[in-house]
Every structure is written in structure tokens, then in C-alpha cells.
Amino acid sequence: MATIVKNKATDLLRKRQKIMEDEEASQKQEAEVSGEDLLNQYLAQESYERILHAIQKLDEIYRVVFEYKYLHELSDREIADLLGVTLKVVNVRIFRARKKLQNLLREECGSNEQTKSGQSR
């Protein structure tokens, strides 16, 4: 009878230990995931700030239509009415603003890579 009780107690302790190990592994995995989430949030915020900074560098005629279109979510027609220009002018300015913004972001990425490679030397 004592052997049966001893074996049952041992089984119970093993089950508890297994449960605790599983909980620790789960907590570790949650911590890793939340760490990844924090990193993703940081990178998204950093990208957002870089884009806003690049938008501020645009010439005013391009920056205004870009902000109305993408930040204030106005339609092209609403922007044209607001600025007192034709729809075609708005479309051209939006197109040019996007191209200029792409170039600014490429230049910034290029300068960041050069800075990083210069620091690692």
C-alpha cells in the first residue's frame, strides 16, 4: 500500500512540474511576442515620423494637396474646390508630390545607410 501511495504522489508531482514548465514556456513565448510587437510598433512609429518629416520638406503646393488627400482624406474634387484649381491640377500635384516624396525617402534611406556603414568602420 505504501508503494502505491508513493507512486501516486510521484505522478502527481510530475504532473504539477509539467504544468509549471508549460506555464513558464507560455510566459516566455508571450514575452517574446510582446517584445516583437514593441519592436514592430517602434519601427512603424519611426517610419511614420520619417514620412512626416519628408512631407514637411515638400514644396508648399505639393505638400498642401498631399496633406489634404492623405492626411485629411479629402477627395480630389474637394481639394480642387478648396484650393480654387481644376481637378487636373490637383491630380498633377498629387502625382508630383508622391514622386518627390519617394525621392526624398530614398535619399534619406541612402544617407542613413552611408552613416551606418561609416560608423561601423
Secondary structure as UniProt FT lines:
FT   HELIX           2..57
FT   HELIX           60..66
FT   HELIX           67..71
FT   HELIX           76..83
FT   HELIX           87..120
//
